[in-house]
């Protein structure tokens, strides 16, 4: 029988790499699908060997499942970049400081993008690269996947809707589910895509692609990571660790910070679509 310490450790580890949870990742993929060109769509579908309507959404969480297979444990560090900063006093991400020897989300996006760009890459290698890019672009936009403090919030105990959990998990799952308000990923994505196109909430989607370049893949990914990391100081832990450990965060805390989840999921989907367009057409737009 497993000791309580081992059980607790296993429980914690299962939390570490599931950024946005299933709903968030699938929503990001659905948004991306609405922004890819016909050429990009055909290329992605060919690599994934799928013509299903949810061809990207249905592989968007593959990387999380793969991480827990006997051969996939090596990929765990690629789901995050551990910013060794000091929230809420200061937030920053530095590639040389924060991307470890085993890699990180930023180095993963650089690597797998290069594989997709290389016509000589094997089809099986491109398949994994596509599934990783779809997932890791999403991961990069979850603020606590760009933060080392308390294992990205995994060891910060909180209460949400009467249930005991941790800060990382509520940003992955509970806040997103409360925001979606019963919608499935496709429906949630349609509403967010409409908001992107209409410029709702003051969004300026054109600015979301500022500086995006395949010639500067690391710089692009680091800009996205830094943007998400800034929310750790400004929103996620603005009042400090002690503040989130008190009360039920599904009330006042959710109302104060849910827009971070909304804009980051929208940005991730919009940028993923644009990134894939760049790979296959050389242009961000469809």
GISULRA-V309754 format. One line per field, one symbol per residue. psi: psi as a letter, one per 20 degrees, with the letter a starting at -180 (. if undefined). burial: # if it has 9 or more other ideal C-beta (glycine too) atoms within 8 Angstrom, else .. A space follows every 10 residues. Layout:
# GISULRA-V309754
psi: ???
burial: ???
This chain:
# GISULRA-V309754
psi: pqrhggghgg gghiihjlpi agggghgggg gghiiqrhgg ghgghghilp jqhkhhhijh jghgghhjrh ijhhigiiir pnombmqjgq pqppghhior hirahghghg ghghghioii qqhhghgggg hgghghhggh iohijkphpl lkjhjoprpp lippbrgghh hgfggghhgh liqrgggggg ghgghghikr jjpnhhiijp jpphilgggg hhggghgghh hgghfgkhjr ghhiiqaoii dggghhihhg gghhgggggg hgghghgggi ijqhq.
burial: ......#..# .#..###### #.######## #######..# #.###.##.. ...####### ####.##... .##.###### ###.#.##.. #.#.#..##. ..######## ######.... #...###### ########## ########## ####.#.### ....###### ########## ....##.### ######.... ..#.#..##. .#....#### ######.### ###.###... #..#....## ..##..##.# ########## ########## #.....
